[in-house]
Amino acid sequence: MRIGILTISDRASRGEYEDLSGGAIEAWLKRTITSRWEPLRRIVPDGIEPVQDALVTLCDEDHADLVLTTGGTGPAPRDLTPEAMRLVIERELPGFGELMRRISLESVPTAILSRQMAGTRGRTLIVNLPGKPASISVCLNAVFPAIPYCLDLIGAGRIETDPELCPAFRPA
């Protein structure tokens, strides 16, 4: 099981500040996943081409089963992660973005500005998470119960979770 963690940030890609969001994703996964997995961490600047290229590489060359992105999903001019995603994915899974926005609205009214989405490319599931580290666990707690079964359905690697932290749903 290979999991790509892609941070999309101009400043983090230039080394101007530490990638706290990618670290938050990796820490959440380490606490939650009980099966063996390998993280593939990347940092790219905002923009369509860098994000598109990184996603294609993680999916097609690195053979990641799951890619979790952070950043670039707001309404600012450089926030172009969804536009890059649409050029990469074969199938969109709108329920992921809908649930992340709904659960985030319980904490912050600006969640309606978020443009997170998810989709598949071959045997890889790609999920866009928010850029704020505090929001990452909120969103992962909401959507991750469906991820192991989604990976099963698309022919990706099998993933197991700690049921006390994240009860993965798989139909009987």
Phi, psi and omega in degrees: 000122178243131181237118176278136175238106187248113176267130182245106184196126176301308185293319179293324180292334177271358180078017181284337173207161183291143178282084180285329182291314176299320177296322178295321177296311182298318179297318179298315180296319180298324178287328194261321185275130180258342178276165180291138177206158182238124177279141175239093184272135177219151174229128178227157176288162174298159179125156184294306186298313180299320180290314179302312181298317181294319179295315179298317180297314180299321182282308191271328182257318181273349177055045175292140176278326182221138174233125176248122179256158174220128178104158174078019184251006180272191182267002181295153183305326182272355180279092187238019180302314179299324178295319177294319179302316183296335177280344187256320188282155175263326179224131176270143177240085189295337181301328179299308180296320179300314181292319180297320178293318181297313182292324180291330179297338178292338182253326188213129182292342180281002177300336179292346178277349185283145181237036179298150178207176177212159178188176181244148171227109184058236181260031179236133171262131178242128179232127176271124177253164178294167181273343181276126180306321181295331181279341184297311181294325177301313182288318179296319178301326182284313189264337188296331177305334179270345187293314180303317179292321176301316178299320176301314185295328182267001177083020177277180178295157180275140181232138177242145181237160173287115184296339177288330182263323184205092179289107180289136179264124171225125180301147180292000000 
